[in-house]
Each structure stands twice: as C-alpha cells, then as structure tokens.
Amino acid sequence: MEQQPASYYRAAAARARRLRAEATTRRLKEHLGEEVARYERLAEEIERASEPGSDFAPAEAAATSRSETPGP
C-alpha cells in the first residue's frame, strides 16, 4: 500500500478534533488529542520529505499508512 499525502492526515486530524469536541469522557478526549497530535506529526513529516532537496524519510508515516486508516 502506498503512503498517503499530508492532506489525508490533516483531514484525519480534523475529524479527530471534531470527535474530541463532542467526547464526554476525559479518557476519550485524551485519546483523541493523542491521535490529533500523531496525525499532525505524520502530515508534517510527509510535507518535510516532499520539500525539494530533502533527505528526510518519513519512516513512521510509511509504516502507519500501511497499517492504520483513520475513521470516516
């Protein structure tokens, strides 16, 4: 499976933010906050890797894009 673009992870972060705003338990809010941070980090890694002349290899992004898919 190929790596997703940064916009994919930005959209996943936005969905998690919306869910977090409606969450009723502290633990769920914490979990969704962690997911937002992870998706944002992945998007940043992909954006850095796509900059001209970049030697940055988003290893975690490649690994997670194969194993995880954000919700609808």
mmCIF file as Biopython writes it, N, C-alpha, C and O atoms, coordinates in Angstrom:
data_model
#
loop_
_atom_site.group_PDB
_atom_site.id
_atom_site.type_symbol
_atom_site.label_atom_id
_atom_site.label_alt_id
_atom_site.label_comp_id
_atom_site.label_asym_id
_atom_site.label_entity_id
_atom_site.label_seq_id
_atom_site.pdbx_PDB_ins_code
_atom_site.Cartn_x
_atom_site.Cartn_y
_atom_site.Cartn_z
_atom_site.occupancy
_atom_site.B_iso_or_equiv
_atom_site.auth_seq_id
_atom_site.auth_asym_id
_atom_site.pdbx_PDB_model_num
ATOM 1   N N  . MET A ? 1  ? 0.849   -1.182 0.000  1.0 0.0 1  A 1 
ATOM 2   C CA . MET A ? 1  ? 0.000   0.000  0.000  1.0 0.0 1  A 1 
ATOM 3   C C  . MET A ? 1  ? 0.891   1.240  0.000  1.0 0.0 1  A 1 
ATOM 4   O O  . MET A ? 1  ? 1.910   1.275  0.690  1.0 0.0 1  A 1 
ATOM 5   N N  . GLU A ? 2  ? 0.515   2.236  -0.759 1.0 0.0 2  A 1 
ATOM 6   C CA . GLU A ? 2  ? 1.363   3.415  -0.830 1.0 0.0 2  A 1 
ATOM 7   C C  . GLU A ? 2  ? 1.063   4.417  0.285  1.0 0.0 2  A 1 
ATOM 8   O O  . GLU A ? 2  ? -0.003  4.394  0.899  1.0 0.0 2  A 1 
ATOM 9   N N  . GLN A ? 3  ? 2.026   5.286  0.521  1.0 0.0 3  A 1 
ATOM 10  C CA . GLN A ? 3  ? 1.915   6.308  1.560  1.0 0.0 3  A 1 
ATOM 11  C C  . GLN A ? 3  ? 0.836   7.319  1.184  1.0 0.0 3  A 1 
ATOM 12  O O  . GLN A ? 3  ? 0.674   7.658  0.011  1.0 0.0 3  A 1 
ATOM 13  N N  . GLN A ? 4  ? 0.116   7.786  2.167  1.0 0.0 4  A 1 
ATOM 14  C CA . GLN A ? 4  ? -0.930  8.773  1.953  1.0 0.0 4  A 1 
ATOM 15  C C  . GLN A ? 4  ? -0.320  10.180 1.908  1.0 0.0 4  A 1 
ATOM 16  O O  . GLN A ? 4  ? 0.738   10.410 2.494  1.0 0.0 4  A 1 
ATOM 17  N N  . PRO A ? 5  ? -0.971  11.117 1.224  1.0 0.0 5  A 1 
ATOM 18  C CA . PRO A ? 5  ? -0.474  12.503 1.212  1.0 0.0 5  A 1 
ATOM 19  C C  . PRO A ? 5  ? -0.733  13.192 2.547  1.0 0.0 5  A 1 
ATOM 20  O O  . PRO A ? 5  ? -1.550  12.738 3.349  1.0 0.0 5  A 1 
ATOM 21  N N  . ALA A ? 6  ? -0.033  14.283 2.768  1.0 0.0 6  A 1 
ATOM 22  C CA . ALA A ? 6  ? -0.191  15.031 4.019  1.0 0.0 6  A 1 
ATOM 23  C C  . ALA A ? 6  ? -1.639  15.461 4.233  1.0 0.0 6  A 1 
ATOM 24  O O  . ALA A ? 6  ? -2.112  15.485 5.369  1.0 0.0 6  A 1 
ATOM 25  N N  . SER A ? 7  ? -2.340  15.798 3.170  1.0 0.0 7  A 1 
ATOM 26  C CA . SER A ? 7  ? -3.739  16.240 3.301  1.0 0.0 7  A 1 
ATOM 27  C C  . SER A ? 7  ? -4.624  15.156 3.906  1.0 0.0 7  A 1 
ATOM 28  O O  . SER A ? 7  ? -5.597  15.465 4.593  1.0 0.0 7  A 1 
ATOM 29  N N  . TYR A ? 8  ? -4.301  13.905 3.661  1.0 0.0 8  A 1 
ATOM 30  C CA . TYR A ? 8  ? -5.035  12.782 4.239  1.0 0.0 8  A 1 
ATOM 31  C C  . TYR A ? 8  ? -4.938  12.828 5.764  1.0 0.0 8  A 1 
ATOM 32  O O  . TYR A ? 8  ? -5.941  12.670 6.460  1.0 0.0 8  A 1 
ATOM 33  N N  . TYR A ? 9  ? -3.729  13.045 6.277  1.0 0.0 9  A 1 
ATOM 34  C CA . TYR A ? 9  ? -3.519  13.083 7.723  1.0 0.0 9  A 1 
ATOM 35  C C  . TYR A ? 9  ? -4.069  14.364 8.339  1.0 0.0 9  A 1 
ATOM 36  O O  . TYR A ? 9  ? -4.531  14.350 9.479  1.0 0.0 9  A 1 
ATOM 37  N N  . ARG A ? 10 ? -4.024  15.476 7.595  1.0 0.0 10 A 1 
ATOM 38  C CA . ARG A ? 10 ? -4.631  16.719 8.091  1.0 0.0 10 A 1 
ATOM 39  C C  . ARG A ? 10 ? -6.144  16.528 8.235  1.0 0.0 10 A 1 
ATOM 40  O O  . ARG A ? 10 ? -6.742  16.987 9.209  1.0 0.0 10 A 1 
ATOM 41  N N  . ALA A ? 11 ? -6.753  15.854 7.268  1.0 0.0 11 A 1 
ATOM 42  C CA . ALA A ? 11 ? -8.198  15.597 7.339  1.0 0.0 11 A 1 
ATOM 43  C C  . ALA A ? 11 ? -8.520  14.661 8.505  1.0 0.0 11 A 1 
ATOM 44  O O  . ALA A ? 11 ? -9.525  14.846 9.191  1.0 0.0 11 A 1 
ATOM 45  N N  . ALA A ? 12 ? -7.680  13.669 8.727  1.0 0.0 12 A 1 
ATOM 46  C CA . ALA A ? 12 ? -7.889  12.752 9.852  1.0 0.0 12 A 1 
ATOM 47  C C  . ALA A ? 12 ? -7.780  13.506 11.173 1.0 0.0 12 A 1 
ATOM 48  O O  . ALA A ? 12 ? -8.548  13.249 12.101 1.0 0.0 12 A 1 
ATOM 49  N N  . ALA A ? 13 ? -6.835  14.432 11.263 1.0 0.0 13 A 1 
ATOM 50  C CA . ALA A ? 13 ? -6.684  15.238 12.474 1.0 0.0 13 A 1 
ATOM 51  C C  . ALA A ? 13 ? -7.922  16.104 12.696 1.0 0.0 13 A 1 
ATOM 52  O O  . ALA A ? 13 ? -8.385  16.254 13.827 1.0 0.0 13 A 1 
ATOM 53  N N  . ALA A ? 14 ? -8.451  16.665 11.628 1.0 0.0 14 A 1 
ATOM 54  C CA . ALA A ? 14 ? -9.657  17.498 11.743 1.0 0.0 14 A 1 
ATOM 55  C C  . ALA A ? 14 ? -10.844 16.669 12.225 1.0 0.0 14 A 1 
ATOM 56  O O  . ALA A ? 14 ? -11.628 17.129 13.055 1.0 0.0 14 A 1 
ATOM 57  N N  . ARG A ? 15 ? -10.979 15.438 11.702 1.0 0.0 15 A 1 
ATOM 58  C CA . ARG A ? 15 ? -12.066 14.562 12.162 1.0 0.0 15 A 1 
ATOM 59  C C  . ARG A ? 15 ? -11.909 14.240 13.640 1.0 0.0 15 A 1 
ATOM 60  O O  . ARG A ? 15 ? -12.885 14.258 14.391 1.0 0.0 15 A 1 
ATOM 61  N N  . ALA A ? 16 ? -10.684 13.946 14.058 1.0 0.0 16 A 1 
ATOM 62  C CA . ALA A ? 16 ? -10.440 13.621 15.473 1.0 0.0 16 A 1 
ATOM 63  C C  . ALA A ? 16 ? -10.734 14.827 16.356 1.0 0.0 16 A 1 
ATOM 64  O O  . ALA A ? 16 ? -11.249 14.669 17.463 1.0 0.0 16 A 1 
ATOM 65  N N  . ARG A ? 17 ? -10.416 16.026 15.882 1.0 0.0 17 A 1 
ATOM 66  C CA . ARG A ? 17 ? -10.733 17.238 16.653 1.0 0.0 17 A 1 
ATOM 67  C C  . ARG A ? 17 ? -12.241 17.397 16.836 1.0 0.0 17 A 1 
ATOM 68  O O  . ARG A ? 17 ? -12.709 17.741 17.922 1.0 0.0 17 A 1 
ATOM 69  N N  . ARG A ? 18 ? -12.997 17.143 15.766 1.0 0.0 18 A 1 
ATOM 70  C CA . ARG A ? 18 ? -14.457 17.250 15.864 1.0 0.0 18 A 1 
ATOM 71  C C  . ARG A ? 18 ? -15.003 16.227 16.861 1.0 0.0 18 A 1 
ATOM 72  O O  . ARG A ? 18 ? -15.870 16.546 17.674 1.0 0.0 18 A 1 
ATOM 73  N N  . LEU A ? 19 ? -14.495 15.006 16.794 1.0 0.0 19 A 1 
ATOM 74  C CA . LEU A ? 19 ? -14.935 13.973 17.735 1.0 0.0 19 A 1 
ATOM 75  C C  . LEU A ? 19 ? -14.554 14.327 19.164 1.0 0.0 19 A 1 
ATOM 76  O O  . LEU A ? 19 ? -15.333 14.109 20.092 1.0 0.0 19 A 1 
ATOM 77  N N  . ARG A ? 20 ? -13.353 14.876 19.341 1.0 0.0 20 A 1 
ATOM 78  C CA . ARG A ? 20 ? -12.897 15.258 20.678 1.0 0.0 20 A 1 
ATOM 79  C C  . ARG A ? 20 ? -13.805 16.335 21.266 1.0 0.0 20 A 1 
ATOM 80  O O  . ARG A ? 20 ? -14.085 16.325 22.465 1.0 0.0 20 A 1 
ATOM 81  N N  . ALA A ? 21 ? -14.263 17.256 20.433 1.0 0.0 21 A 1 
ATOM 82  C CA . ALA A ? 21 ? -15.137 18.332 20.910 1.0 0.0 21 A 1 
ATOM 83  C C  . ALA A ? 21 ? -16.461 17.784 21.437 1.0 0.0 21 A 1 
ATOM 84  O O  . ALA A ? 21 ? -17.089 18.398 22.300 1.0 0.0 21 A 1 
ATOM 85  N N  . GLU A ? 22 ? -16.887 16.630 20.922 1.0 0.0 22 A 1 
ATOM 86  C CA . GLU A ? 22 ? -18.149 16.035 21.345 1.0 0.0 22 A 1 
ATOM 87  C C  . GLU A ? 22 ? -17.974 14.930 22.379 1.0 0.0 22 A 1 
ATOM 88  O O  . GLU A ? 22 ? -18.958 14.423 22.917 1.0 0.0 22 A 1 
ATOM 89  N N  . ALA A ? 23 ? -16.734 14.554 22.660 1.0 0.0 23 A 1 
ATOM 90  C CA . ALA A ? 23 ? -16.470 13.463 23.603 1.0 0.0 23 A 1 
ATOM 91  C C  . ALA A ? 23 ? -16.932 13.849 25.005 1.0 0.0 23 A 1 
ATOM 92  O O  . ALA A ? 23 ? -16.858 15.014 25.397 1.0 0.0 23 A 1 
ATOM 93  N N  . THR A ? 24 ? -17.406 12.858 25.752 1.0 0.0 24 A 1 
ATOM 94  C CA . THR A ? 24 ? -17.934 13.138 27.086 1.0 0.0 24 A 1 
ATOM 95  C C  . THR A ? 24 ? -17.040 12.626 28.213 1.0 0.0 24 A 1 
ATOM 96  O O  . THR A ? 24 ? -17.252 12.984 29.372 1.0 0.0 24 A 1 
ATOM 97  N N  . THR A ? 25 ? -16.056 11.805 27.901 1.0 0.0 25 A 1 
ATOM 98  C CA . THR A ? 25 ? -15.180 11.299 28.961 1.0 0.0 25 A 1 
ATOM 99  C C  . THR A ? 25 ? -13.767 11.852 28.803 1.0 0.0 25 A 1 
ATOM 100 O O  . THR A ? 25 ? -13.297 12.112 27.695 1.0 0.0 25 A 1 
ATOM 101 N N  . ARG A ? 26 ? -13.113 12.021 29.937 1.0 0.0 26 A 1 
ATOM 102 C CA . ARG A ? 26 ? -11.751 12.548 29.938 1.0 0.0 26 A 1 
ATOM 103 C C  . ARG A ? 26 ? -10.818 11.636 29.151 1.0 0.0 26 A 1 
ATOM 104 O O  . ARG A ? 26 ? -9.995  12.111 28.367 1.0 0.0 26 A 1 
ATOM 105 N N  . ARG A ? 27 ? -10.945 10.333 29.358 1.0 0.0 27 A 1 
ATOM 106 C CA . ARG A ? 27 ? -10.051 9.384  28.677 1.0 0.0 27 A 1 
ATOM 107 C C  . ARG A ? 27 ? -10.212 9.439  27.164 1.0 0.0 27 A 1 
ATOM 108 O O  . ARG A ? 27 ? -9.219  9.398  26.437 1.0 0.0 27 A 1 
ATOM 109 N N  . LEU A ? 28 ? -11.441 9.532  26.683 1.0 0.0 28 A 1 
ATOM 110 C CA . LEU A ? 28 ? -11.666 9.619  25.247 1.0 0.0 28 A 1 
ATOM 111 C C  . LEU A ? 28 ? -11.106 10.925 24.688 1.0 0.0 28 A 1 
ATOM 112 O O  . LEU A ? 28 ? -10.512 10.941 23.610 1.0 0.0 28 A 1 
ATOM 113 N N  . LYS A ? 29 ? -11.297 12.013 25.423 1.0 0.0 29 A 1 
ATOM 114 C CA . LYS A ? 29 ? -10.735 13.292 24.979 1.0 0.0 29 A 1 
ATOM 115 C C  . LYS A ? 29 ? -9.211  13.218 24.905 1.0 0.0 29 A 1 
ATOM 116 O O  . LYS A ? 29 ? -8.610  13.739 23.966 1.0 0.0 29 A 1 
ATOM 117 N N  . GLU A ? 30 ? -8.586  12.573 25.890 1.0 0.0 30 A 1 
ATOM 118 C CA . GLU A ? 30 ? -7.131  12.413 25.889 1.0 0.0 30 A 1 
ATOM 119 C C  . GLU A ? 30 ? -6.683  11.573 24.695 1.0 0.0 30 A 1 
ATOM 120 O O  . GLU A ? 30 ? -5.727  11.920 24.001 1.0 0.0 30 A 1 
ATOM 121 N N  . HIS A ? 31 ? -7.381  10.473 24.467 1.0 0.0 31 A 1 
ATOM 122 C CA . HIS A ? 31 ? -7.028  9.589  23.354 1.0 0.0 31 A 1 
ATOM 123 C C  . HIS A ? 31 ? -7.136  10.326 22.019 1.0 0.0 31 A 1 
ATOM 124 O O  . HIS A ? 31 ? -6.233  10.252 21.185 1.0 0.0 31 A 1 
ATOM 125 N N  . LEU A ? 32 ? -8.228  11.024 21.829 1.0 0.0 32 A 1 
ATOM 126 C CA . LEU A ? 32 ? -8.404  11.756 20.575 1.0 0.0 32 A 1 
ATOM 127 C C  . LEU A ? 32 ? -7.379  12.876 20.431 1.0 0.0 32 A 1 
ATOM 128 O O  . LEU A ? 32 ? -6.935  13.167 19.320 1.0 0.0 32 A 1 
ATOM 129 N N  . GLY A ? 33 ? -7.003  13.502 21.532 1.0 0.0 33 A 1 
ATOM 130 C CA . GLY A ? 33 ? -5.944  14.509 21.484 1.0 0.0 33 A 1 
ATOM 131 C C  . GLY A ? 33 ? -4.623  13.909 21.042 1.0 0.0 33 A 1 
ATOM 132 O O  . GLY A ? 33 ? -3.874  14.526 20.284 1.0 0.0 33 A 1 
ATOM 133 N N  . GLU A ? 34 ? -4.337  12.700 21.519 1.0 0.0 34 A 1 
ATOM 134 C CA . GLU A ? 34 ? -3.119  11.992 21.109 1.0 0.0 34 A 1 
ATOM 135 C C  . GLU A ? 34 ? -3.170  11.656 19.617 1.0 0.0 34 A 1 
ATOM 136 O O  . GLU A ? 34 ? -2.161  11.751 18.918 1.0 0.0 34 A 1 
ATOM 137 N N  . GLU A ? 35 ? -4.339  11.268 19.144 1.0 0.0 35 A 1 
ATOM 138 C CA . GLU A ? 35 ? -4.493  10.951 17.723 1.0 0.0 35 A 1 
ATOM 139 C C  . GLU A ? 35 ? -4.304  12.200 16.866 1.0 0.0 35 A 1 
ATOM 140 O O  . GLU A ? 35 ? -3.666  12.142 15.815 1.0 0.0 35 A 1 
ATOM 141 N N  . VAL A ? 36 ? -4.857  13.327 17.311 1.0 0.0 36 A 1 
ATOM 142 C CA . VAL A ? 36 ? -4.673  14.587 16.582 1.0 0.0 36 A 1 
ATOM 143 C C  . VAL A ? 36 ? -3.185  14.884 16.458 1.0 0.0 36 A 1 
ATOM 144 O O  . VAL A ? 36 ? -2.702  15.194 15.369 1.0 0.0 36 A 1 
ATOM 145 N N  . ALA A ? 37 ? -2.464  14.791 17.554 1.0 0.0 37 A 1 
ATOM 146 C CA . ALA A ? 37 ? -1.029  15.080 17.545 1.0 0.0 37 A 1 
ATOM 147 C C  . ALA A ? 37 ? -0.285  14.127 16.614 1.0 0.0 37 A 1 
ATOM 148 O O  . ALA A ? 37 ? 0.620   14.545 15.892 1.0 0.0 37 A 1 
ATOM 149 N N  . ARG A ? 38 ? -0.660  12.857 16.628 1.0 0.0 38 A 1 
ATOM 150 C CA . ARG A ? 38 ? 0.019   11.871 15.775 1.0 0.0 38 A 1 
ATOM 151 C C  . ARG A ? 38 ? -0.243  12.156 14.298 1.0 0.0 38 A 1 
ATOM 152 O O  . ARG A ? 38 ? 0.683   12.121 13.488 1.0 0.0 38 A 1 
ATOM 153 N N  . TYR A ? 39 ? -1.489  12.435 13.945 1.0 0.0 39 A 1 
ATOM 154 C CA . TYR A ? 39 ? -1.803  12.731 12.546 1.0 0.0 39 A 1 
ATOM 155 C C  . TYR A ? 39 ? -1.111  14.006 12.081 1.0 0.0 39 A 1 
ATOM 156 O O  . TYR A ? 39 ? -0.611  14.068 10.958 1.0 0.0 39 A 1 
ATOM 157 N N  . GLU A ? 40 ? -1.080  15.017 12.934 1.0 0.0 40 A 1 
ATOM 158 C CA . GLU A ? 40 ? -0.394  16.264 12.567 1.0 0.0 40 A 1 
ATOM 159 C C  . GLU A ? 40 ? 1.108   16.017 12.368 1.0 0.0 40 A 1 
ATOM 160 O O  . GLU A ? 40 ? 1.716   16.552 11.441 1.0 0.0 40 A 1 
ATOM 161 N N  . ARG A ? 41 ? 1.695   15.201 13.253 1.0 0.0 41 A 1 
ATOM 162 C CA . ARG A ? 41 ? 3.117   14.874 13.124 1.0 0.0 41 A 1 
ATOM 163 C C  . ARG A ? 41 ? 3.393   14.139 11.808 1.0 0.0 41 A 1 
ATOM 164 O O  . ARG A ? 41 ? 4.368   14.435 11.117 1.0 0.0 41 A 1 
ATOM 165 N N  . LEU A ? 42 ? 2.542   13.194 11.474 1.0 0.0 42 A 1 
ATOM 166 C CA . LEU A ? 42 ? 2.710   12.465 10.215 1.0 0.0 42 A 1 
ATOM 167 C C  . LEU A ? 42 ? 2.601   13.409 9.021  1.0 0.0 42 A 1 
ATOM 168 O O  . LEU A ? 42 ? 3.389   13.312 8.080  1.0 0.0 42 A 1 
ATOM 169 N N  . ALA A ? 43 ? 1.638   14.314 9.051  1.0 0.0 43 A 1 
ATOM 170 C CA . ALA A ? 43 ? 1.481   15.271 7.952  1.0 0.0 43 A 1 
ATOM 171 C C  . ALA A ? 43 ? 2.726   16.145 7.818  1.0 0.0 43 A 1 
ATOM 172 O O  . ALA A ? 43 ? 3.193   16.395 6.706  1.0 0.0 43 A 1 
ATOM 173 N N  . GLU A ? 44 ? 3.263   16.609 8.942  1.0 0.0 44 A 1 
ATOM 174 C CA . GLU A ? 44 ? 4.473   17.431 8.906  1.0 0.0 44 A 1 
ATOM 175 C C  . GLU A ? 44 ? 5.656   16.658 8.344  1.0 0.0 44 A 1 
ATOM 176 O O  . GLU A ? 44 ? 6.436   17.202 7.563  1.0 0.0 44 A 1 
ATOM 177 N N  . GLU A ? 45 ? 5.797   15.392 8.734  1.0 0.0 45 A 1 
ATOM 178 C CA . GLU A ? 45 ? 6.892   14.565 8.221  1.0 0.0 45 A 1 
ATOM 179 C C  . GLU A ? 45 ? 6.793   14.397 6.714  1.0 0.0 45 A 1 
ATOM 180 O O  . GLU A ? 45 ? 7.793   14.485 6.002  1.0 0.0 45 A 1 
ATOM 181 N N  . ILE A ? 46 ? 5.593   14.157 6.239  1.0 0.0 46 A 1 
ATOM 182 C CA . ILE A ? 46 ? 5.392   13.973 4.805  1.0 0.0 46 A 1 
ATOM 183 C C  . ILE A ? 46 ? 5.676   15.274 4.061  1.0 0.0 46 A 1 
ATOM 184 O O  . ILE A ? 46 ? 6.300   15.259 3.000  1.0 0.0 46 A 1 
ATOM 185 N N  . GLU A ? 47 ? 5.222   16.396 4.609  1.0 0.0 47 A 1 
ATOM 186 C CA . GLU A ? 47 ? 5.485   17.688 3.972  1.0 0.0 47 A 1 
ATOM 187 C C  . GLU A ? 47 ? 6.979   17.993 3.921  1.0 0.0 47 A 1 
ATOM 188 O O  . GLU A ? 47 ? 7.480   18.487 2.912  1.0 0.0 47 A 1 
ATOM 189 N N  . ARG A ? 48 ? 7.695   17.696 5.020  1.0 0.0 48 A 1 
ATOM 190 C CA . ARG A ? 48 ? 9.147   17.917 5.023  1.0 0.0 48 A 1 
ATOM 191 C C  . ARG A ? 48 ? 9.835   17.022 4.010  1.0 0.0 48 A 1 
ATOM 192 O O  . ARG A ? 48 ? 10.765  17.452 3.328  1.0 0.0 48 A 1 
ATOM 193 N N  . ALA A ? 49 ? 9.389   15.793 3.910  1.0 0.0 49 A 1 
ATOM 194 C CA . ALA A ? 49 ? 10.003  14.836 2.983  1.0 0.0 49 A 1 
ATOM 195 C C  . ALA A ? 49 ? 9.761   15.238 1.535  1.0 0.0 49 A 1 
ATOM 196 O O  . ALA A ? 49 ? 10.557  14.902 0.657  1.0 0.0 49 A 1 
ATOM 197 N N  . SER A ? 50 ? 8.686   15.943 1.281  1.0 0.0 50 A 1 
ATOM 198 C CA . SER A ? 50 ? 8.359   16.319 -0.095 1.0 0.0 50 A 1 
ATOM 199 C C  . SER A ? 50 ? 8.984   17.648 -0.516 1.0 0.0 50 A 1 
ATOM 200 O O  . SER A ? 50 ? 8.861   18.054 -1.671 1.0 0.0 50 A 1 
ATOM 201 N N  . GLU A ? 51 ? 9.656   18.328 0.419  1.0 0.0 51 A 1 
ATOM 202 C CA . GLU A ? 51 ? 10.325  19.583 0.062  1.0 0.0 51 A 1 
ATOM 203 C C  . GLU A ? 51 ? 11.498  19.289 -0.859 1.0 0.0 51 A 1 
ATOM 204 O O  . GLU A ? 51 ? 12.196  18.292 -0.672 1.0 0.0 51 A 1 
ATOM 205 N N  . PRO A ? 52 ? 11.726  20.149 -1.859 1.0 0.0 52 A 1 
ATOM 206 C CA . PRO A ? 52 ? 12.849  19.942 -2.771 1.0 0.0 52 A 1 
ATOM 207 C C  . PRO A ? 52 ? 14.178  19.856 -2.012 1.0 0.0 52 A 1 
ATOM 208 O O  . PRO A ? 52 ? 14.453  20.673 -1.133 1.0 0.0 52 A 1 
ATOM 209 N N  . GLY A ? 53 ? 14.983  18.874 -2.356 1.0 0.0 53 A 1 
ATOM 210 C CA . GLY A ? 53 ? 16.296  18.708 -1.737 1.0 0.0 53 A 1 
ATOM 211 C C  . GLY A ? 53 ? 16.267  18.068 -0.372 1.0 0.0 53 A 1 
ATOM 212 O O  . GLY A ? 53 ? 17.295  18.012 0.302  1.0 0.0 53 A 1 
ATOM 213 N N  . SER A ? 54 ? 15.119  17.585 0.054  1.0 0.0 54 A 1 
ATOM 214 C CA . SER A ? 54 ? 15.006  16.986 1.382  1.0 0.0 54 A 1 
ATOM 215 C C  . SER A ? 54 ? 15.535  15.561 1.370  1.0 0.0 54 A 1 
ATOM 216 O O  . SER A ? 54 ? 15.258  14.786 0.455  1.0 0.0 54 A 1 
ATOM 217 N N  . ASP A ? 55 ? 16.305  15.229 2.409  1.0 0.0 55 A 1 
ATOM 218 C CA . ASP A ? 55 ? 16.778  13.860 2.591  1.0 0.0 55 A 1 
ATOM 219 C C  . ASP A ? 55 ? 15.973  13.166 3.674  1.0 0.0 55 A 1 
ATOM 220 O O  . ASP A ? 55 ? 16.288  12.041 4.063  1.0 0.0 55 A 1 
ATOM 221 N N  . PHE A ? 56 ? 14.937  13.831 4.161  1.0 0.0 56 A 1 
ATOM 222 C CA . PHE A ? 56 ? 14.122  13.314 5.256  1.0 0.0 56 A 1 
ATOM 223 C C  . PHE A ? 56 ? 13.276  12.158 4.758  1.0 0.0 56 A 1 
ATOM 224 O O  . PHE A ? 56 ? 12.597  12.276 3.738  1.0 0.0 56 A 1 
ATOM 225 N N  . ALA A ? 57 ? 13.313  11.044 5.470  1.0 0.0 57 A 1 
ATOM 226 C CA . ALA A ? 57 ? 12.499  9.877  5.120  1.0 0.0 57 A 1 
ATOM 227 C C  . ALA A ? 57 ? 11.484  9.638  6.223  1.0 0.0 57 A 1 
ATOM 228 O O  . ALA A ? 57 ? 11.871  9.249  7.325  1.0 0.0 57 A 1 
ATOM 229 N N  . PRO A ? 58 ? 10.209  9.854  5.971  1.0 0.0 58 A 1 
ATOM 230 C CA . PRO A ? 58 ? 9.190   9.670  6.998  1.0 0.0 58 A 1 
ATOM 231 C C  . PRO A ? 58 ? 8.917   8.197  7.273  1.0 0.0 58 A 1 
ATOM 232 O O  . PRO A ? 58 ? 7.928   7.643  6.793  1.0 0.0 58 A 1 
ATOM 233 N N  . ALA A ? 59 ? 9.787   7.570  8.042  1.0 0.0 59 A 1 
ATOM 234 C CA . ALA A ? 59 ? 9.683   6.130  8.304  1.0 0.0 59 A 1 
ATOM 235 C C  . ALA A ? 59 ? 8.377   5.775  8.998  1.0 0.0 59 A 1 
ATOM 236 O O  . ALA A ? 59 ? 7.705   4.820  8.608  1.0 0.0 59 A 1 
ATOM 237 N N  . GLU A ? 60 ? 8.011   6.539  10.026 1.0 0.0 60 A 1 
ATOM 238 C CA . GLU A ? 60 ? 6.778   6.225  10.743 1.0 0.0 60 A 1 
ATOM 239 C C  . GLU A ? 60 ? 5.576   6.428  9.833  1.0 0.0 60 A 1 
ATOM 240 O O  . GLU A ? 60 ? 4.622   5.653  9.888  1.0 0.0 60 A 1 
ATOM 241 N N  . ALA A ? 61 ? 5.610   7.445  9.008  1.0 0.0 61 A 1 
ATOM 242 C CA . ALA A ? 61 ? 4.494   7.703  8.110  1.0 0.0 61 A 1 
ATOM 243 C C  . ALA A ? 61 ? 4.295   6.541  7.148  1.0 0.0 61 A 1 
ATOM 244 O O  . ALA A ? 61 ? 3.164   6.125  6.901  1.0 0.0 61 A 1 
ATOM 245 N N  . ALA A ? 62 ? 5.363   6.029  6.618  1.0 0.0 62 A 1 
ATOM 246 C CA . ALA A ? 62 ? 5.254   4.902  5.692  1.0 0.0 62 A 1 
ATOM 247 C C  . ALA A ? 62 ? 4.710   3.673  6.408  1.0 0.0 62 A 1 
ATOM 248 O O  . ALA A ? 62 ? 3.879   2.951  5.857  1.0 0.0 62 A 1 
ATOM 249 N N  . ALA A ? 63 ? 5.167   3.434  7.615  1.0 0.0 63 A 1 
ATOM 250 C CA . ALA A ? 63 ? 4.728   2.256  8.363  1.0 0.0 63 A 1 
ATOM 251 C C  . ALA A ? 63 ? 3.259   2.367  8.763  1.0 0.0 63 A 1 
ATOM 252 O O  . ALA A ? 63 ? 2.509   1.400  8.627  1.0 0.0 63 A 1 
ATOM 253 N N  . THR A ? 64 ? 2.839   3.533  9.254  1.0 0.0 64 A 1 
ATOM 254 C CA . THR A ? 64 ? 1.466   3.651  9.730  1.0 0.0 64 A 1 
ATOM 255 C C  . THR A ? 64 ? 0.481   3.765  8.591  1.0 0.0 64 A 1 
ATOM 256 O O  . THR A ? 64 ? -0.672  3.361  8.742  1.0 0.0 64 A 1 
ATOM 257 N N  . SER A ? 65 ? 0.893   4.303  7.452  1.0 0.0 65 A 1 
ATOM 258 C CA . SER A ? 65 ? -0.064  4.417  6.354  1.0 0.0 65 A 1 
ATOM 259 C C  . SER A ? 65 ? -0.437  3.039  5.831  1.0 0.0 65 A 1 
ATOM 260 O O  . SER A ? 65 ? -1.502  2.870  5.238  1.0 0.0 65 A 1 
ATOM 261 N N  . ARG A ? 66 ? 0.422   2.059  6.044  1.0 0.0 66 A 1 
ATOM 262 C CA . ARG A ? 66 ? 0.116   0.698  5.614  1.0 0.0 66 A 1 
ATOM 263 C C  . ARG A ? 66 ? -0.763  -0.026 6.620  1.0 0.0 66 A 1 
ATOM 264 O O  . ARG A ? 66 ? -1.551  -0.894 6.246  1.0 0.0 66 A 1 
ATOM 265 N N  . SER A ? 67 ? -0.632  0.329  7.905  1.0 0.0 67 A 1 
ATOM 266 C CA . SER A ? 67 ? -1.310  -0.457 8.930  1.0 0.0 67 A 1 
ATOM 267 C C  . SER A ? 67 ? -2.529  0.205  9.540  1.0 0.0 67 A 1 
ATOM 268 O O  . SER A ? 67 ? -3.319  -0.474 10.196 1.0 0.0 67 A 1 
ATOM 269 N N  . GLU A ? 68 ? -2.714  1.501  9.350  1.0 0.0 68 A 1 
ATOM 270 C CA . GLU A ? 68 ? -3.817  2.174  10.003 1.0 0.0 68 A 1 
ATOM 271 C C  . GLU A ? 68 ? -4.550  3.068  9.021  1.0 0.0 68 A 1 
ATOM 272 O O  . GLU A ? 68 ? -3.947  3.678  8.138  1.0 0.0 68 A 1 
ATOM 273 N N  . THR A ? 69 ? -5.823  3.131  9.186  1.0 0.0 69 A 1 
ATOM 274 C CA . THR A ? 69 ? -6.653  4.006  8.384  1.0 0.0 69 A 1 
ATOM 275 C C  . THR A ? 69 ? -7.541  4.792  9.323  1.0 0.0 69 A 1 
ATOM 276 O O  . THR A ? 69 ? -8.282  4.195  10.104 1.0 0.0 69 A 1 
ATOM 277 N N  . PRO A ? 70 ? -7.489  6.135  9.273  1.0 0.0 70 A 1 
ATOM 278 C CA . PRO A ? 70 ? -8.357  6.916  10.149 1.0 0.0 70 A 1 
ATOM 279 C C  . PRO A ? 70 ? -9.825  6.672  9.823  1.0 0.0 70 A 1 
ATOM 280 O O  . PRO A ? 70 ? -10.182 6.263  8.718  1.0 0.0 70 A 1 
ATOM 281 N N  . GLY A ? 71 ? -10.644 6.931  10.803 1.0 0.0 71 A 1 
ATOM 282 C CA . GLY A ? 71 ? -12.080 6.713  10.639 1.0 0.0 71 A 1 
ATOM 283 C C  . GLY A ? 71 ? -12.706 7.612  9.596  1.0 0.0 71 A 1 
ATOM 284 O O  . GLY A ? 71 ? -12.023 8.452  9.009  1.0 0.0 71 A 1 
ATOM 285 N N  . PRO A ? 72 ? -13.982 7.450  9.359  1.0 0.0 72 A 1 
ATOM 286 C CA . PRO A ? 72 ? -14.693 8.214  8.329  1.0 0.0 72 A 1 
ATOM 287 C C  . PRO A ? 72 ? -14.748 9.688  8.581  1.0 0.0 72 A 1 
ATOM 288 O O  . PRO A ? 72 ? -15.319 10.430 7.782  1.0 0.0 72 A 1 
#
